[in-house]
Amino acid sequence: MSVFGKFFGFKKEESKITTGEAIQKLRETEEMLVKKQEFLEKKIELEIGIAKKNGVANKRVAIQALKRKKRYEKQLQQIDGTLSTIEMQREALEGANTNTAVLNTMSDAAKALKAAHQHMDVDKVHDMMDDIAEQQEVAREISDAISNPIAFGQDLDEEDLERELEELEQEGLDEALLNVEPAKTKLPEVPGGAPVPAERRKETPRRVLVEEDDDDMKELEAWAS
């Protein structure tokens, strides 16, 4: 530092630390204070033990132990307040660090988006979309024209066609009636041979068959003799 700086009280500009470095230092301070708390708690327990031990035998020693305990408790209370302050400051810095990281990410994303849209013109995009819609409409009209039947025979009268169809149907009916042949009635054939007596008609079919078999056997025996 120069002479003028010392004379006028100018201080050398301190180097700036990052948010992460500040958070790390606060955490280290917290750890140190927590260890100091543990040390003071042990000292308090020790002084309480001395006071109990010398409460009757040596009252002066007991009173000195209680005084030291009070001092330790006061220091412990101060450390508790300091830890609360440091903890709140560390949480604030961590939140700020998170917000900074988020903002940096959003800034990078915005720059990337801007670069992506750099060669795009909104008016040109709208014109392109209008051209696409127009071409789609043209394609639809072409498809409809192709799928529509060609107007062959559209100039014919529907009533004339129906009248001609009725005439054709009537001619078909007339031809069908002329080609019908008279139905031939087939009479039943007259049975030949002598009529069967009434007594034999009443016999059962099984009995008639047995008698016919007997007649055949008799004829066979006569031929063999």
C-alpha positions as CSV (number, residue, x, y, z in Angstrom):
1,M,0.0,0.0,0.0
2,S,1.3,3.5,-0.9
3,V,2.0,6.2,1.6
4,F,-1.0,8.2,0.5
5,G,-3.1,5.1,1.0
6,K,-1.9,4.6,4.5
7,F,-2.4,8.3,5.3
8,F,-5.9,8.7,3.9
9,G,-7.0,5.3,5.1
10,F,-7.4,3.7,1.7
11,K,-7.5,-0.1,1.7
12,K,-6.4,-2.5,-0.9
13,E,-9.3,-3.9,-2.8
14,E,-9.9,-7.5,-1.6
15,S,-10.2,-10.2,-4.1
16,K,-13.8,-11.3,-4.6
17,I,-14.7,-14.9,-3.8
18,T,-17.4,-16.9,-5.6
19,T,-20.7,-17.9,-4.0
20,G,-19.5,-21.5,-3.8
21,E,-16.3,-20.5,-1.9
22,A,-18.4,-18.4,0.5
23,I,-20.7,-21.3,1.2
24,Q,-17.7,-23.6,1.8
25,K,-16.2,-21.2,4.3
26,L,-19.5,-20.9,6.1
27,R,-19.8,-24.7,6.4
28,E,-16.2,-24.9,7.8
29,T,-17.1,-22.2,10.3
30,E,-20.2,-24.1,11.3
31,E,-18.2,-27.3,11.9
32,M,-15.7,-25.4,14.0
33,L,-18.4,-23.9,16.2
34,V,-20.2,-27.2,16.6
35,K,-16.9,-28.7,17.9
36,K,-16.6,-25.7,20.2
37,Q,-20.1,-26.4,21.5
38,E,-19.2,-30.0,22.2
39,F,-16.1,-28.9,24.1
40,L,-18.0,-26.4,26.2
41,E,-20.7,-29.0,27.0
42,K,-18.1,-31.4,28.3
43,K,-16.5,-28.6,30.4
44,I,-19.9,-27.7,31.9
45,E,-20.5,-31.3,32.9
46,L,-17.0,-31.4,34.4
47,E,-17.6,-28.2,36.5
48,I,-20.9,-29.6,37.7
49,G,-19.2,-32.7,38.8
50,I,-16.6,-30.6,40.8
51,A,-19.3,-28.6,42.4
52,K,-21.2,-31.6,43.5
53,K,-18.0,-33.3,44.8
54,N,-16.9,-30.2,46.9
55,G,-20.3,-28.9,47.8
56,V,-19.8,-29.7,51.5
57,A,-16.1,-30.4,51.9
58,N,-14.8,-27.4,50.1
59,K,-17.4,-24.8,49.3
60,R,-15.0,-22.3,47.8
61,V,-13.9,-24.8,45.2
62,A,-17.5,-25.7,44.4
63,I,-18.4,-22.0,44.0
64,Q,-15.5,-21.4,41.6
65,A,-16.6,-24.5,39.6
66,L,-20.1,-23.0,39.3
67,K,-18.8,-19.7,38.2
68,R,-16.8,-21.4,35.4
69,K,-19.9,-23.3,34.5
70,K,-21.8,-20.1,34.1
71,R,-19.1,-18.6,31.8
72,Y,-19.2,-21.8,29.7
73,E,-23.0,-21.7,29.4
74,K,-22.8,-18.0,28.3
75,Q,-20.2,-18.9,25.6
76,L,-22.4,-21.8,24.6
77,Q,-25.4,-19.5,24.2
78,Q,-23.4,-17.1,22.1
79,I,-22.2,-19.9,19.9
80,D,-25.8,-21.0,19.4
81,G,-26.8,-17.6,18.2
82,T,-23.8,-17.4,15.9
83,L,-24.6,-20.8,14.4
84,S,-28.1,-19.7,13.7
85,T,-26.9,-16.6,11.9
86,I,-24.3,-18.5,9.9
87,E,-26.9,-21.2,9.0
88,M,-29.3,-18.6,7.7
89,Q,-26.6,-16.9,5.7
90,R,-25.4,-20.2,4.3
91,E,-29.0,-21.1,3.2
92,A,-29.4,-17.6,1.6
93,L,-26.2,-18.1,-0.3
94,E,-27.2,-21.6,-1.4
95,G,-30.5,-20.3,-2.6
96,A,-28.8,-17.5,-4.5
97,N,-26.3,-19.9,-6.0
98,T,-29.2,-22.1,-7.1
99,N,-31.0,-19.1,-8.6
100,T,-27.8,-18.0,-10.4
101,A,-27.4,-21.5,-11.9
102,V,-31.0,-21.6,-13.0
103,L,-30.8,-18.1,-14.5
104,N,-27.6,-19.0,-16.4
105,T,-29.2,-22.1,-17.8
106,M,-32.3,-20.1,-18.9
107,S,-30.0,-17.5,-20.4
108,D,-28.1,-20.2,-22.4
109,A,-31.4,-21.7,-23.5
110,A,-32.7,-18.3,-24.6
111,K,-29.6,-17.7,-26.6
112,A,-29.8,-21.1,-28.2
113,L,-33.5,-20.5,-29.1
114,K,-32.6,-17.1,-30.6
115,A,-29.8,-18.7,-32.7
116,A,-32.3,-21.4,-33.9
117,H,-34.8,-18.7,-35.0
118,Q,-32.1,-16.4,-36.4
119,H,-32.7,-17.5,-40.0
120,M,-36.5,-17.7,-39.7
121,D,-38.9,-15.0,-40.7
122,V,-42.4,-15.1,-39.2
123,D,-43.9,-13.6,-42.4
124,K,-42.2,-16.2,-44.6
125,V,-43.4,-19.0,-42.3
126,H,-47.0,-17.7,-42.6
127,D,-46.6,-17.5,-46.4
128,M,-45.3,-21.0,-46.5
129,M,-48.2,-22.3,-44.4
130,D,-50.6,-20.5,-46.7
131,D,-49.0,-22.2,-49.7
132,I,-49.2,-25.6,-48.0
133,A,-52.9,-25.0,-47.3
134,E,-53.5,-24.0,-50.9
135,Q,-51.7,-27.0,-52.3
136,Q,-53.7,-29.3,-50.0
137,E,-56.9,-27.7,-51.3
138,V,-55.7,-28.3,-54.8
139,A,-54.8,-31.9,-54.1
140,R,-58.3,-32.4,-52.5
141,E,-60.0,-31.0,-55.6
142,I,-57.9,-33.2,-57.9
143,S,-58.8,-36.3,-55.8
144,D,-62.5,-35.5,-55.9
145,A,-62.3,-34.9,-59.6
146,I,-60.5,-38.3,-60.2
147,S,-62.9,-40.2,-57.9
148,N,-66.0,-38.7,-59.5
149,P,-67.5,-41.0,-62.3
150,I,-67.1,-39.6,-65.8
151,A,-70.3,-38.1,-67.1
152,F,-71.0,-40.8,-69.7
153,G,-74.7,-41.2,-70.3
154,Q,-75.7,-38.4,-68.0
155,D,-77.7,-36.8,-70.8
156,L,-80.1,-39.8,-70.9
157,D,-83.6,-39.6,-69.5
158,E,-84.1,-41.8,-66.4
159,E,-87.8,-42.2,-67.3
160,D,-87.0,-43.5,-70.8
161,L,-84.7,-46.0,-69.3
162,E,-87.3,-47.2,-66.8
163,R,-89.9,-47.5,-69.5
164,E,-87.5,-49.6,-71.7
165,L,-86.8,-51.8,-68.7
166,E,-90.5,-52.4,-68.1
167,E,-91.0,-53.4,-71.8
168,L,-88.1,-55.9,-71.6
169,E,-89.5,-57.4,-68.5
170,Q,-93.0,-57.7,-70.2
171,E,-91.4,-59.4,-73.2
172,G,-89.7,-61.9,-70.9
173,L,-93.0,-62.8,-69.2
174,D,-94.8,-63.3,-72.6
175,E,-92.1,-65.6,-73.8
176,A,-92.2,-67.6,-70.6
177,L,-96.0,-68.1,-70.9
178,L,-95.7,-69.2,-74.5
179,N,-93.1,-71.9,-73.7
180,V,-95.1,-73.5,-70.9
181,E,-96.1,-77.2,-71.9
182,P,-99.4,-78.8,-70.7
183,A,-98.9,-80.9,-67.7
184,K,-99.0,-84.7,-68.3
185,T,-101.1,-86.6,-65.8
186,K,-99.6,-90.0,-65.1
187,L,-102.2,-92.6,-64.2
188,P,-101.3,-95.5,-61.9
189,E,-100.6,-98.9,-63.6
190,V,-103.2,-101.5,-63.5
191,P,-102.0,-104.5,-61.4
192,G,-101.8,-107.8,-63.4
193,G,-102.6,-111.4,-62.4
194,A,-105.6,-112.8,-60.5
195,P,-107.0,-110.8,-57.7
196,V,-105.9,-111.7,-54.2
197,P,-108.6,-113.3,-52.2
198,A,-109.9,-111.3,-49.3
199,E,-108.7,-113.9,-46.8
200,R,-105.1,-113.6,-48.0
201,R,-105.3,-109.8,-48.0
202,K,-106.0,-110.0,-44.3
203,E,-103.0,-112.2,-43.6
204,T,-99.8,-110.6,-42.3
205,P,-96.9,-110.0,-44.7
206,R,-94.7,-112.4,-42.7
207,R,-97.1,-115.3,-43.3
208,V,-97.4,-114.5,-47.0
209,L,-93.6,-114.6,-47.3
210,V,-93.3,-117.9,-45.5
211,E,-95.9,-119.5,-47.9
212,E,-94.1,-118.2,-50.9
213,D,-90.9,-119.8,-49.7
214,D,-92.7,-123.1,-49.2
215,D,-94.0,-123.0,-52.8
216,D,-90.5,-122.4,-54.1
217,M,-89.0,-125.3,-52.1
218,K,-91.7,-127.7,-53.4
219,E,-91.0,-126.7,-57.0
220,L,-87.3,-127.2,-56.5
221,E,-87.8,-130.7,-55.0
222,A,-90.1,-131.7,-58.0
223,W,-87.4,-130.6,-60.5
224,A,-84.7,-132.5,-58.7
225,S,-86.6,-135.9,-58.5
